[in-house]
Amino acid sequence: MHFLKILCCCLAFLAGWTAPLQAEDTLNVAAGAGYKRLVEQACAAFTAQTGIRVQQVFGNMGQIVPQVKEGGDFDFVLGDKTHLESTDLVFSEEHVLGRGRLVAVVAKGVAITGLDQLTAPAAGRIAIADAKKAIYGHAAREYLANTGLWDRLQPKLLVVGTVPQVSAYVISGEVDVGFINQTEAMAIEQKVGRVLPVDETLYSPVLIVAKRLQHSPHTGAADAFLAFLRTDAARTLVKQHGL
């Protein structure tokens, strides 16, 4: 009888010890590719603080939303508030990270010093992300339409899938100008010729949020992640990335 009691106690201990590791030691996050560096750093800081591992998936929202629907094991989606709320994903709460800003980056060696020169011969190919899938592609299209440049620049435009792809084309010199978000621009500033701000009144506001899915499978880890995002350390990190 004494042996059985000890055995039962040991089994209870093991059950209580392994379950939290399986259920709460991992978090699954999907995010827009334009915020890859920010999310990676935030998740690394979160893991260092809590020990909770974070699985991360990046892409444009046209790629992310179907993945989240099919996966069923995601806890958070980070991206543009307006776009996320236009999907049929069901969320329980959100944390506002900050306001995103559209900028144009110019390749090294290209003599473009202002956006009023986009129609000049010095501006050859111009890259933007897909407006249907990436919020900064949509913002770039709005800006170009509102300035009367959209139709005039059609022969020069190259549409690609994501913001990082736009950056890659500019860095390699395959295009002369690319429209990306300020966070991405800060990360590649040393690899391009210059960064040109875009008038924020000429495109719809971009609010970047972390939205928790209603059926988040890792409840404790998700609670901890939200608490982390509300800390001064997280807010400082977000500001350092241009939000």
FENFEN-V447793 format. One record per backbone hydrogen bond with DSSP energy under -1.0 kcal/mol. CO is the residue of the C=O (numbers start at 1). NH is the residue of the N-H. E is the energy in kcal/mol with one decimal. If there is no record, write none. Layout:
BEGIN
CO_NH_E + CO_NH_E
END
This chain:
BEGIN
1_5_-2.0 + 2_6_-2.0 + 3_7_-2.6 + 4_8_-2.6 + 5_9_-2.3 + 6_10_-2.3 + 7_11_-2.4 + 8_12_-2.4 + 9_13_-2.3 + 10_14_-2.4 + 11_15_-2.5 + 12_16_-2.3 + 13_17_-1.6 + 14_18_-2.5 + 15_19_-1.6 + 18_22_-1.8 + 19_23_-2.6 + 20_24_-3.2 + 25_53_-2.4 + 27_55_-3.1 + 28_75_-2.8 + 28_76_-1.6 + 29_57_-2.0 + 30_78_-2.8 + 31_59_-1.2 + 32_35_-2.0 + 33_36_-1.6 + 35_39_-2.7 + 36_40_-2.7 + 37_41_-2.2 + 38_42_-2.6 + 39_43_-2.8 + 40_44_-2.1 + 41_45_-2.2 + 42_46_-2.3 + 43_47_-2.6 + 44_48_-2.2 + 45_49_-1.7 + 46_50_-2.4 + 47_51_-2.9 + 53_27_-2.0 + 55_29_-3.1 + 57_31_-2.5 + 59_33_-1.6 + 60_63_-1.7 + 60_64_-2.5 + 61_65_-2.1 + 63_67_-1.3 + 64_68_-2.6 + 65_69_-2.3 + 66_70_-2.5 + 67_71_-2.8 + 68_72_-1.7 + 75_213_-2.4 + 76_30_-2.2 + 77_211_-3.0 + 78_32_-1.7 + 79_209_-2.9 + 80_84_-2.4 + 81_85_-2.3 + 83_86_-1.1 + 84_87_-1.1 + 90_214_-2.8 + 93_212_-2.9 + 95_210_-2.8 + 98_208_-3.0 + 101_182_-2.5 + 102_198_-1.1 + 103_180_-2.2 + 104_196_-3.7 + 105_178_-2.3 + 106_193_-2.7 + 106_194_-1.2 + 107_110_-1.7 + 110_112_-1.9 + 114_117_-1.8 + 115_118_-1.3 + 117_120_-1.5 + 120_123_-1.5 + 122_124_-1.0 + 125_176_-2.2 + 125_177_-1.5 + 126_158_-2.7 + 127_179_-2.3 + 128_160_-2.4 + 130_133_-1.3 + 130_134_-2.9 + 133_61_-1.4 + 134_138_-2.0 + 135_139_-2.5 + 136_140_-1.9 + 137_141_-2.2 + 138_142_-2.4 + 139_143_-2.6 + 140_144_-2.7 + 141_145_-2.4 + 142_146_-2.9 + 143_147_-1.3 + 144_149_-2.5 + 144_150_-1.7 + 145_148_-1.2 + 149_153_-2.2 + 153_156_-1.8 + 153_157_-1.2 + 156_126_-2.4 + 158_128_-2.2 + 160_130_-1.8 + 162_166_-1.5 + 163_167_-2.3 + 164_168_-2.3 + 165_169_-2.0 + 166_170_-2.0 + 167_171_-2.9 + 168_172_-2.1 + 169_174_-1.5 + 169_175_-1.4 + 176_107_-2.8 + 177_127_-2.8 + 178_105_-3.1 + 180_103_-3.0 + 181_185_-2.2 + 182_186_-2.4 + 183_187_-1.1 + 184_188_-1.2 + 188_191_-2.4 + 194_106_-2.7 + 196_104_-2.8 + 199_202_-1.8 + 206_100_-2.9 + 207_81_-3.1 + 208_97_-2.3 + 208_98_-1.6 + 209_79_-2.1 + 210_95_-2.1 + 211_77_-2.2 + 212_92_-2.8 + 213_216_-1.7 + 218_222_-2.8 + 219_223_-2.4 + 220_224_-2.1 + 221_225_-2.1 + 222_226_-2.2 + 223_227_-2.2 + 224_228_-2.1 + 225_229_-2.3 + 226_230_-1.0 + 228_231_-1.9 + 231_235_-2.2 + 232_236_-2.5 + 233_237_-2.0 + 234_238_-2.4 + 235_239_-2.1 + 236_240_-2.1 + 238_243_-1.6 + 239_242_-1.9
END
